[in-house]
Amino acid sequence: MARADWIGETLGGRYEIEELLGQGGMSAVYKANDPNLRRVVALKLIHPHLSSDPEFVRRFEEEAAAVAQLRHPNLIQVFDFTHDDETYYIVFEFVPGETLQDRLKRLHDSGRQMSIDEVVSIVTQSADALDYAHNNGLVHRDIKPANIMVNIQNDPIIMDFGIAKIMGGTQHTATGAVLGTARYMSPEQIQGQKIDPRTDIYALGVTLFEMLGGRPPFNADSAMTVMMMHMTDPVPDLRDLRADVPPGLVAVVNKAMAKNQDERYQTAAEVSAAVRE
């Protein structure tokens, strides 16, 4: 688990750790001060059981270098990937705001729904960012509301690019994290088939469904049941959950979430264009 005693520590002789922002089965994220550049950053510290695996370290360094090349206003900026003795960590920009997951929960708890305009803004910008990354040869693999920050300007910032690949799938993940990811997994991902940009398109379709409908399309108590639903169940009719969803947006969700990759949008740019129409 995350070490509470990291707070007050300095990593790499530079980053002064101030508070824990969140943690999962594989890593913990802290807010830190970088006195060299006089800015606040976020540090993702990889849990020690991973750092002792040479294959993990190799993947980490390889994928990290690729992710650090990305420059897009809707992708989180990665500043550095490094290690301090056995502690491997990623330094990225600190984005004030809340995750899309937290925003959806807040709306749900108060009996409200996200406005159609806001949904359109978030999904088109997210699709544009994904298209940019895909054109640079990178697939996210874990698109879900928890990995999209909404900043104080209401713009989405996609986080954790390449992290799923760096981590090598879900074998190290806590059970809750598997369920969290299962809700957004494409059929081909569940079957362990080859991943390509259309996998992200499926997950973005699921996220779009949740933004419009107020809940994920498939929900169950076990990750296995949710995965089976992605494989076999038709996409629920959004209009049963929300009457004011334009038919065009329902069609976008259904196409993005096609079970067969060949029947989906083939690029994230196509998703963005379809939503804008």
Secondary structure, DSSP 4 states (H G I P E B T S, - for coil): ---GGGTT-EETTTEEEEEEEEE-SSEEEEEEEETTTTEEEEEEEEPHHHHT-HHHHHHHHHHHHHHTT---TTBPPEEEEEEETTEEEEEEE---EEEHHHHHHHHHHTT----HHHHHHHHHHHHHHHHHHHHTT---S--SGGGEEEETTS-EEE--TTHHHHHTTTTT--HHHHHHHHTT--HHHHTT----HHHHHHHHHHHHHHHHHSS-S---SSHHHHHHHHHHSPPP-HHHH-TTS-HHHHHHHHHHT-SSGGGS-SSHHHHHHHHH-
